[in-house]
Amino acid sequence: MLEEAFKLMPSSDIYARTGIQIMQINTLYQLLYLKKQRPELLDKTDKLLFMPDLFAYLLTGVKKAEYTIASTSQMLNPFTRDWDHELLEKFGIPGRILCHVSQSPSACGPVSEDICAELGIEGLNIVSVGSHDTASALLAVPAEEGEYAYLSSGTWSLFGTDIDAPIVNRQSEGVNFTNEGGVGKITFLKNIMGLWLIQECKRQYQKDGDEDSYAQLEAEAANAEAFRCFIDPDAPDFLNPGGMPAKIAAFCEKTSQPVPRTRGETMRCIYESLAMKYKLSLKELEHVTNASYRKLHVVGGGVQSGILCQMTADACGIAVVAGPIEATAMGNIATQLIANGVLRDAAHAREVIRNSQKPLTYKPENCLKWDEQFRDKKARKLILKM
């Protein structure tokens, strides 16, 4: 569908209108598929609801589009924070199916009387939070005032910073950064493949009869030889499930590198490749925002990987502050508390979260070795596509 889309409008124009990273999973291209292959479905459609909006509708009967999840669709103007109807018309997508865009936090509406009666509960008000999980997770970054970078680490890696206004120019497009909606801010970030690679390897090892934990795999990675081989975590080779260790070996063979033969070598290859990608992303972020970041806040499930946090600190040459793990849930709750007047604003929410649990700080070590690898021409051009 990307090729079909670019026939209608060049990718640079799509990015200029939306500020969103071009990805085949974006709603714009899903709807283009329906327009071309299943037009009868669009003809019969009353309203399109994103998944969080569907749950809100089932609870309240109210149909609307929450801003943070709507922003990921590549159909929203990042400056007006409303639908780009000229873009939609160009793609033949009927604007009538889209709901009014609402900001977060805001009241969505009360739970319907039917549900209250069925459950035997009194009326409850539903609050629109940052329903895109990344938006909620980043509200829980326990940062103090000032410039900072963040990494939401899970199946995907979201690397970026908060900004007040969108950055949409040739530089941001060139490094494929995206302007997604946040709770009161723009989350200026890059989507990078994350711990999906580790999860898929573990799944394959279990299928082969090994039941070792993530901790055991991490220990084997720590004992493996450093900087033996790299992969590009975002290569299409790794997008689909199944056979991940073999795919990594094939990538290394294809790029004339030593092929990982053991689980530890495979795990080490993944961790080092992710850390190197984060190093690249930090440099790109600093270049586009014209800022220098001396601290990287890591939130989400990935903070449980000590080896990845330490490698990230070493590669980036800055302190990594790891935690909280359940950032998405905490950001969701914090947004509800802001809406109900319990917390003043996002800064107050972050202060409460910061004081609720102490994050771990990883100080950079062995930075020169990572810099040497980063400067290596083969690693940059063939493996990490820098």
N, C-alpha and C positions, 0 to 999 in steps of 0.2 A: 504493500500500500504506500510505502514511502515514495517509490518511483512514480506511482500514479498521482500522489499528492504534488510532487515537484513539477509535474506536467501542468498542473493548475496554478501553482505559485512557487517560485524558487524558494529553496530552503532558507536563504538569507532573508527573504521578505517575511516568511512565516515567523522566523526568530525575531525579526525587528518588530513585528506586530504583537508578539506574545511574550517575548523574553524568556521562553521556556526551551530547555534542552531538547533537541530533536531526538525522540525515541519512538520506536515502533509501537510501544505499549500505550502511547498517549491516546486519549479519547477521540481526538480529531480524526485519527487514522482508523480507529475502530468504526466510527460513524461513516467514514468514507467507504469502508468495506460494505456496510449495510446499504449505503446509497447505490453502490454498483452491483452488489450481489443479491441483496434481499430488500429491495425498495419497498415491498409491501409491508414490511415491519415498520419502517419509518412512517409510511402513510397512515398506519393504524395507531401510531404512538400519540398518546395525549401529552405526557410529560416524561422527561428523562430525569431519573433520580440517581445520584451517586450513592454508593453503598451506605455511607453514614446517614445521608439524607433519607434513604429508604427506611432505616430503623427509626429515625425521628418521625417520619410519616406514619409508620405502623403504630407508634406510641401516641401520636397526637392528632393525626389526620391533616397536619399542615405540610404542604409541599413547598419546599424552597431549596436553594442551593447554598450550602455553607461555603464561605469564601476560600478557605485554605485548600479544601479538596477540589473545588471548582478550578482553582488556579493551576492545578496539575494537568488539566485537560488539553492545554494548548489552544484554547478557544477564548481566553480571557485577555483583555487589555490590561497590562500590569500597572498602567498609570491611572486609568479610570476605575480599575477594579470591577469592571463590568464586562459583559459579553461583547466580543468584537463581531458585530452583525455583518459588516462588510466581508470579513473573512468567511463567516458561515455561509453567506450568499455565494461567494466564489466557489465553495466546496459543495453547494447544493444541499446544505443541511438546514432544515426548517427551524428558524429561531423560535417558533411557537412552542417547541417541545422543551425549551429551557426555562427554568424557574428563576424567580427573582433572587439575586445574590445578596446574602446577609453576612454581616461581619460577626466576628467572635471577639469577646463573649457577648451573647445576646439571648434573650428569652425566645425559645422556640414555641412554647405553648404548653398547656396542661395536658397530662395524661388523659386520654378519652374516658368518658363516663363508663363505657362498656368494659374497658379493661379494669378500671377501678372496681366495678361491681363484680367482675369475674374473680379478681384477686382478693376482694374484701379489704381494700385499702382506701384511705382518704386521698384526695386529689394531690398530685405532685406536679411541680413545674419542671419541664425539660429545658436544659440550657444548651445552646449551641456552643460547643467548644471548638478548638482547633482540631477538626475531625480528620484531617490528614495526619496520620500517626507521627510523621516527622515534625509537624508544627507543634503538636503537644509535647513531644520529646524535647524539642529545643527550648520550649518555655521553661523546662526543668533544668536547663544548664545552670549550675550554681555559680555563675560568673558575677563578679562585682562590676561596677560601672567601668566603662572604658572599652577599648578595642580588644577583641579576643577571637580566636578561631575555635570551631567546634567540629567534632566528628561523631555523628550518630552511627554507632557500630553494631550492626546486626547482620541479617542475611545480605542486605545492601550496606554500603558505606556512603553516608552523606557528609561531605566535607565542605565547610564554608564558614560564613559569618552572618550576623544580623545587620541589616542596613535600613535606613529610613525611607529611601526611594530607590526604585529599580535602576540597575545598571544594564543598559541595553546598547551595545556598540560593537564595533568590529572586534575589539579585543576580547570582550566577554563571549562573543560568538565563536571566536577562534579557539578558545580553550573550553568551549562547551559548558559554560556555567549557566545555571538556571535561576530565574527570579520567581520562586514559589511564595505563596502567601503564608505569612506567619500570624501569630496572635499580636496584632498591632504593629508588626514589622514586616519587612521582606526578608525571607530566608534565601540568601544568595549562596548557592551551593552547587556542588558537582556530584552527580550520581556515579558511584564506583561500585563494581562488584565487591562483595564483602565475604562474610563467613559462610556464604553458600558453598564456596569451594571446600572449606573444611567439613561442613555438614555432609556434603555429597561424598567426600572421601570416606568419612566415618560410616555412612550408609552402605557404601560398597564393601568396606571391611567387615561390617556386620553380616552382610549378605554372604561373604566368603567364610563366615564362621568365627570371626574375631569379635569379642564383646568388650574390648577395652574401652575405658572412658576417655573423654576429651583430655583429662589431666594426664593420662598415660601417653596419649599421642603427642601432647605438648612437651612432655619430658623427653620423648624420643627425638622431637625436633630440636630441643635444646642441646642434645648430645651429637647432633649431626654436623657435618662440615659446613662452615659458613660460606655464603656467596658462591655456591657451586653452580647454580643455575637460576634463571628467572623466567617468569611467564608474564604476559600481559593479562592481568585479571579480567579486563574488559573484552578480551578476544571472543568472537562469536563461538569459538570452539567449546567454551565452558558454559554456555547459556542454558543448555538443555540438561536434564537429569540423567544419571546413569553413567557408570564406568569412568568416574572422574579421575582416579589415579592413572588409568591408561591414557586418558586424554592429555593429562599433564606430561606424561612421558613422551607422547607423540609430538606435543608442541616443542619440547626441548630437543627432540631428535630432528624435527623439521628446521629448527633454528640453529643447528650445529652446536649444541651444548651438551655437556655431560647429562646423561639421562638418569633421573632418580630411580634407584632400584629398591630402596627400603621405604617403609612407612615414614621413618624419621626424615629421610631425605626429601620425600614428597611434601611432608608437613612444613619442613624448613623452607622449601622453595615457595610455598604459598605465603607463609608469614613474611618472609623477606620481600616478596614481590608486592604484597599489600603495603608494607611500610615504605617501600620505594615509591609506590604510586602516591601515597600520602605526602611524601616529600615533594614530588612534582606538583601536586595540587596546592600545597602551601605556597610554593614559589609562584604559581599562576595566580593564586588569590592575592598575594601581596602585590603582584604586578598590576592587576586589574583595578584593585581598590586603592593603590598607592599608599599602602599602610604596612607596618611591620608588626607581626604578632609574636609575642614572647611566651605565650601560653596556649596550649591546646586542650580544650575540655572534651573528654570522651565520655559519652553516655550510651546506655543500652547494654544489651547482653554481652557485647564484645569486651566490656571492661573486666570480665571474668578471666580473660586471657592475659595473664601477666606477661608472657613472652611477646605478644603482639604490642602491648602497651609500651614495654621497654624498647622494643625495636623501633616503634614509632617515635619515641623520644630521641633515640640515638640517631635515626635517619633525619628527622626534622631539625634536630639540634635545639629543641626547646622543651620545657617541662610539659609533661602530660599529666593532667589532673583527671583521674578516672572515677566516675560515678555521677549520678546514681544509675543502678542497673535498670530499675523499672521507671525510666524517665517518662515514657509515654503515659503511663497510668498517673504518675505524679503531676505531669503537666496538665492532663485532663482534669484532675481533681482541683488543681490550683485555679484553672480557668473558671470552674464552677464557683469556687470561693470568691473570686474577683467579681463575678456576675452577681453574687448574693451579698456583696459588700463586706465580706469577712476579711478579705485582703484588698489593699488599695489598688495595686497595679502589678505589672509583670516584675518590676524591680523588687517589690515587697514579696512577691511569691518566690523569687529566686533567693532572697535573703532567708526566708523561712526554710526552704529546701536545703540551703547551704548549712543552716544551723541544725538541721534534723539528722543528718548523717555525715560523717567525716569521709571525704573522698581520699583515695590513695594518690600520692604524687610520685611520678617516675621522673627522675632527673636524667638528662642526656649523658651518655657515656660513649666512648669509642666513635665519636662523630667523624673523625678523619677517615676511618675505614669506609664508612657509608658514603662520604663525599667522593672518595676514590672510585667507588662503584658507580656512583651517579654520573661521574665525568666520563666513564668508559663509553666509547663511541658505540660499541656493539650493543651494550645494555640499553643505551638511550634510543638508538634508531631501530633496532630489530626487535627488541623484547618489550620495552615499555612504550614504544611509539612516541617518544618525547620530541 
